[in-house]
Amino acid sequence: MTDLISQPAYYDDLGLSFEEAWNLVEAGSTDRHSPAHMPAVGTVDETGAPQLRIMVLRDASRDARTLRFHTDLRSIKAAQVRNNGATSVLFYDMSAKLQIRMSGQTQLLPIGDVADAAWSNSTPFARRCYMAEAAPGLPIAGPSSGLPEWIQGKKPDEAQLADYRQNFSTMLVEIQSVEWLYLANPGHRRARWQWQDAQKSWQGNWLVP
Ligand SMILES: Cc1cc2nc3c(=O)[nH]c(=O)nc-3n(C[C@H](O)[C@H](O)[C@H](O)COP(=O)(O)O)c2cc1C
């Protein structure tokens, strides 16, 4: 016998599953204890190989269909998305037994109001990462933070940080596909929604889990 009574309301409801996917992801940008706060972000390198890394989710909007991340404009991932914007973002909520995969196209937005506000609202310690003298990912002679000697272990002030604003960028992923997997004893549930540009709406389907 299946035990549908104890399943969440979204179990057999495609619309509610879609809402729950975005509920979880949006919570990831506002609650640092949320399981969706640090998703794995996948881009594609120049050979076509997938490249994954953990990033902090800074903003998520179901209405705008966007996820926002922050990164160093000199980073390897920034070069990858300049060359090929294809991006996949993977979330897993262990207690809810939900995997959500969002895919779309990334734009680097290093200048403008959003990037300026994101920079000013970050803590001085968070912004200190952007003070690295050479581009992240370059080989170095020995173990090092890559930061200038004079700022190691110190909190930079606004004047010291100003010179490094140029290394900071927001990364905006425009979501075109949302995939959902809910693990449940009576039977798993899987679904996918594709954004339809012409209709300006999401088209969703259940899938075989
Ligand atoms: C918990 C955690 C959070 C991270 N958050 C970010 C982030 O928000 N932005 C970022 O560029 N890198 C972040 N990183 C570092 C990346 O995972 C990655 O190592 C780095 O950005 C270099 O990636 P790339 O060479 O593909 O550009 C984070 C790493 C960890 C472990």
The ligand as an ORCA input file, in Angstrom:
! r2SCAN-3c Opt
* xyz 0 1
  C      31.572     27.330      0.716
  C      32.166     27.956     -0.519
  C      31.604     29.094     -1.044
  C      32.167     29.695     -2.183
  N      31.587     30.815     -2.717
  C      32.102     31.360     -3.842
  C      31.461     32.484     -4.449
  O      30.411     32.980     -4.003
  N      32.031     32.987     -5.567
  C      33.166     32.460     -6.118
  O      33.618     32.991     -7.146
  N      33.782     31.395     -5.577
  C      33.273     30.831     -4.451
  N      33.880     29.746     -3.890
  C      35.123     29.219     -4.513
  C      34.764     28.376     -5.732
  O      34.194     27.152     -5.314
  C      35.980     28.105     -6.637
  O      36.944     27.355     -5.926
  C      36.628     29.392     -7.145
  O      35.684     30.398     -7.407
  C      37.456     29.119     -8.399
  O      36.604     28.630     -9.404
  P      36.967     28.760    -10.975
  O      38.417     28.453    -11.090
  O      36.094     27.771    -11.642
  O      36.680     30.169    -11.383
  C      33.326     29.129     -2.778
  C      33.851     27.950     -2.256
  C      33.293     27.378     -1.144
  C      33.908     26.106     -0.616
*
